[in-house]
């Protein structure tokens, strides 16, 4: 019972994760700091987990990742629209190489599942192994891009999105352990580590932004006082 509660919490959080980022990227058109590779994997990996859920008839995985794939696609489109340099053939080949490989693996294993001698759970075990392995690599691009360039603009990243990601991964970790699904808990553990790193970077850089806003506020008030005195003839 408790295990299914963690699954329900993880599903609810996972379906909520991307919406703060969707608002920031699609509505406010702010995508600075986003990794193109991570965004492409943000579409491909949920497709893989939907396939995994279909193979083992896990409704938590199916519903959650259909939503995740849709929101991931919206963020990816916003990124490509707002940053034309990422739409070049070379840039797309570089950022999409890993996602393309994952998609081919998903299609290949789904084709195997159609064979009469391969059962759904057996194909799901193969796919889960692939997705868990890829999750180790897919978790690297976003935190790595933040750690490599400590001066880049982070205004395109939604802090709420990464806080929700940490909570969702923690829930999926407990759900995977409780249901005996190594692919789920291993992937969740990697995602939790990645989310904690990104949250740490965003938190570490927050005070500097706060000081800059405070300084800008002081200058604005000083400017208003000066203009008021000048208008009064003093």
C-alpha positions, 0 to 999 in steps of 0.5 A: 500500500505504501509502495503504491502511495510512493508511485502515486506521489512520484507520478503526480510530481513527475507530471508537475515537474516540467510545467514551471519550465514550460511557462518560463520557456514557452510563455516568457521565452527564456531558455538561457542555461538549458542544455539542448542534449538534455532537452532532447533526452527529455523527450526520448527518455519518457517515450522509452518509459512509456514503452516500458510501462506498456510492456509490463502494464504499469499505469503509473509509468504510462500516464506519467511519461506521456505527460512528461514527453509532451511537456519535454517536447514543448520545452525543446521546441521553445529552445530551438525557436529562441536559439537559432544557433542550435538549429544548424545541422551540425548542432542538431547532430551533436545534441541529438546523437544520444537521443537518436541512439536511445530512440533506435534502441526503444524501437528495436526492443519494441520490435522484439516484443512483437515476436511470439517467443519474447514476452512483454516482461522479458522485453521490458527487462531489456528496455529497462536495462538500456534506459537505466544505463542511459539515465547515467549519461543523460543526467550529466549534460545539464549539471555539467553545463552549469559547472563548466561555465560558472558565468552563464545566464541561468534566467532560463532555468526554473528553480521550482522545476528542479525542486520538483524533480528532486522530490519526484526522483526520491518518490520513484526511488522508493517506488522502484525499491518497493516493487523490485524494479531495478531499472526504476530505482537505479534511474531515479537515483541518478536523476535525484543526484543530477537534480540535487547538483542543479539545485545546489548550483542555483542556490549557490548563485542566488545570493549574487543575484539578490545583491544585484537586484538590491543594488539596482533598487537603491540606484532606482530610488536615488534616481527618483529622488534626484529627479524629484529635487530637480523638478522642484527647482532645488 
